[in-house]
Amino acid sequence: MAKKSEGTTEAVRQVTWDYEAGQKNNGFPWGPHKLPLQMNFEGFSLAVEKSEDGFIYRREGRDKTVEKKVITDKGSLVLSPVEPLNLPAGVSSHLQVTLEQPLTVEPRASANVLLTFPLELSAIIENRKGNSRILDTFALTPPKFTLYGTIKAGLICKYWLSAVHYSVPAVNPVELGVINLSIQNTGARWAEVHKVVLSARGMKLYFNQNLVSLQATMKINSESAAETNFIDEPLQAGMKKALELYSTKLLTLPGKTVMEEGY
């Protein structure tokens, strides 16, 4: 169960939230939140404090403090999930999700499974005219990386190990998202799937207060090659489309990933 308490202390909006596994009565308050604001969740503190000529944004937690000056008279703060490939900057534009239990798919058959993946969050300031700016991007899970393929021609990927689910698992919506993966074995032989590699380009995240989702496809073409791509649809009705940071960063890269070094 997620708990949220709100109030005002000297005109500062107070928001406190904690996640309790398995209960969905009170999801995460993504915003918008009027300023000034003090927000505490999962070991992080976000504050937007009034100053003489605007506001000061401050994030504290995990032994790190980020502080920025914001020049605006009025505004609001919004949090949004983003593609999990922004931190550290410039390291990787691909995510590899390794399956705890490999999937064996018969010839010319399809399967549908649910996997988890790590999230990153962006804090966004909006003024009263609707103009917005990303102030900060951070994550609750520390990043891990792996090499897919050979040293010379392989891809450095952000790494995540996931159990295989057949119904939507209960996850902390600011820590983990859920991938709905549709697998198609087009070949005449059985295929065993151990991992899926996804590009940051083309990721379409959707979210509500309790869930962040991503829909993807995996087409198995041979014993060692497969293609992955994305479906631009929410997993559940009423979900909101998340901010896309890579839509402007990687305009020349396709959303499709060709996995030529096995799956």
N, C-alpha and C positions, 0 to 999 in steps of 0.2 A: 504494500500500500504506500502511496506517495502522500506525504503530508505537506501542506502549505499553510503558512500563517502570514497574514498581512496586516499592516497597521501604519500609523504615521507617528513619527517622533520628530518634532521641530520641522514639519513639512517634508521630511525625508521618508519616502516610501520604503517600507521594510518587507522583504520577501525571503522566507526561509523554506527550504524544501529538502526532504530526504526520501530516498527510495527504499521500499520494502518489497522484496521479491514475491511474486505470485499474486499480488493484488493490484487492481487497476482503477480504484475509485477516484483517485486524485492525481492526475498526471503532471508532467513538468510544465511550469509556467513560462513558455517561450517569450511571451510579450505580445505587443509592445507594453513597456512599463514607463510611466511618466517619470520625469526627472525633477528633483534629485532622487537617487535610488541607492539602497543598500541591499544586496542580494547575496545569500549564503546557500551553497548547495555542494554536497559531496566533497567537502574539504576545500572548496574554493570560496573566495569572497570577491564579489564584484561591486565596486562603489563608483557612482558618478556624483561627485560633490560640487556644489555651487561655488564659483570663485568670482572675483571682481568683474572679469570680462567674459565669462562663460562657465565652463565646467572642467573638472579634472576627473578623468577615467582612471581607475586603479583596479588591477587584478592581483590578488594575493593567494598563494597556495602552492603546495608541492615545492617548497623552498625557493620560490621565484616570485618577484614582484614586477609588474609591468605598469607604467604610469604614462599617461598622455594628456596633453592639454587640448581641450575642445572649445573653439570659439563659436558659440551660438547663444542666442538668448533663451530659446525654449526648444525642447526636443523630447525624444523618447529613446529607450534602449530596447533592441530586439536581439534575441539569440536565435541562431539557425544552425542546424547540422549542415556540414559541407563534406565534399569528397575527402576521404581519409588519406590524402596524399600531398598535403601541404607542409607537413612538419616531419623532419627538418626541411627547410626550403631547398629545392633543387636536387634532392637525393634520388627520388623515384617518381615515376608517373604510372606505376602499375601496382596492383594489389594481387598477391597470391594467397588464396584461402586453401589450406591443406585440410583434407577431411580426416577426422579421427578414425572413421570406419570407411574403407574404400567401398565404392559402389560398383557392382558387376552388372552390366546391362547387356541383355541378349541382343542378337543381330536384328537390325531394322525395328528397334523398339524405342520407346520414349519413357522418361522418368521425370518426376517433379519432386524436388527436395527443398528444404529450407536450411540455410546456413547463417551463421552470425558473422559480423565483421566489425572492426573497431571504428569509432566515430571521431571526428574532429568538430569543434564548435567555433562559430564566429560570432563576436559581439559587434553589433551594428548600431550606429547612431543615426537617428532620423530627425530632421528639423521639421518645423510645422508646415513647410511647403511640400513635404514628402521626399525631399532629397536625402540620400543616405550615403554612408561611408563606413567601410569595415574598419573598426578600431583594432581588432585583436582576434587571433585564432589560436586555439589551444585544444588539448585533449586530456581525457581522464586516464587513458591507457598509454603506457610508455611504448614508443615505436620499436619494432624489431624488423630486420631486413634479411632477405635471402637472395640467392642467385638462381634464376631460372635459366637453364641452358648452359652453354659453355662459357668459359672465362672470356674468350675473345668476342663472342657474338651474343652472349646471353643478356637477360634483362635483370637489373637490380629491382627487386620487388619488396614492397612492404609485406611483411609476413603475418599471417594469422592462422591459428589452428582452431577448427570448428567441429563440433559434433554435428551429426546429420539429424535433422528434425523432419517430421511429417505434418506437424501443425505448428502454428506460430508460438515460439517459446517465450516465456516471461523474461524480459531483459530490461536492464536499466536504460531508459531512452536517451540519456545523455552520454552513455558509455558505449553501447553496442547497438547496431542496426541488424536487420534481418534481410537476407537475400533470398528471393524466390527464384530458384534456378531450374530452368527447363532444359533437360538433357535429351538429345536425339542422337541415337547411334544409327548412322546411315549405312554402315558397312555390313558385310556378310559374316562377320566374326564377332564373338563376344568382346566387350570392351570393359576394362577395369579403370575406374576414375579415382585418382588419388588427390588431384588438385585442380583448381581452376584459377586462371590468370585473367584479370580484368584491367582494362585501361581506365585512367582517370577521365580521359576525353569521352564524353557521351554518357557518363554516369548520371542517372536521373533519380535523385533521392526525393522521397515524399515523406511527410511526417504528420503526426498528430501528437497529443499530449502523452500518449503511452507507447508510441512505436515510430521508429524511422525505418523505412523500407527501400529496397532496390530490387528491380526485376531484371533478370539476365537470362540469356540463352547460351547453350553450349552444344555445338554441332560437331559430332565426332566423324571425321572424314576418313581416317585410316587407323592403323594400329599405333601410330605415334603422333598423329596430328589432329588438332581440333580447332574450332573457331568459337570465340565468345563475342557476344554483343549485348545490347541493352534493349529493354522495352520501356517506352516512355508512358507508363501507366502506374497509378498507385496500387498498392497491395490491398488496401481497404478503402471503401467508399468514404468520401469526405476528407481525405488526407490533402494536405497543402504541399505544393511543390517547393523544395528547398532551394536555397541560393546555390548557384553554380559558379564556383571560382574558376574552374578550368575552361569554361565556355569562351573566355577571352584569352587565356594563357596559351592554349594548345590548338589554335585554329587549324593548323596544318596536319594534325594527327587524327586518324579515324578512330571511331569508337570501337571498331572491331579489333580484336586481338587474335592473331594466328599463333596457336601453340604448336610449334613444330618439333619441340624437344620432349614430347610426351605429356601425358595427363594423368 
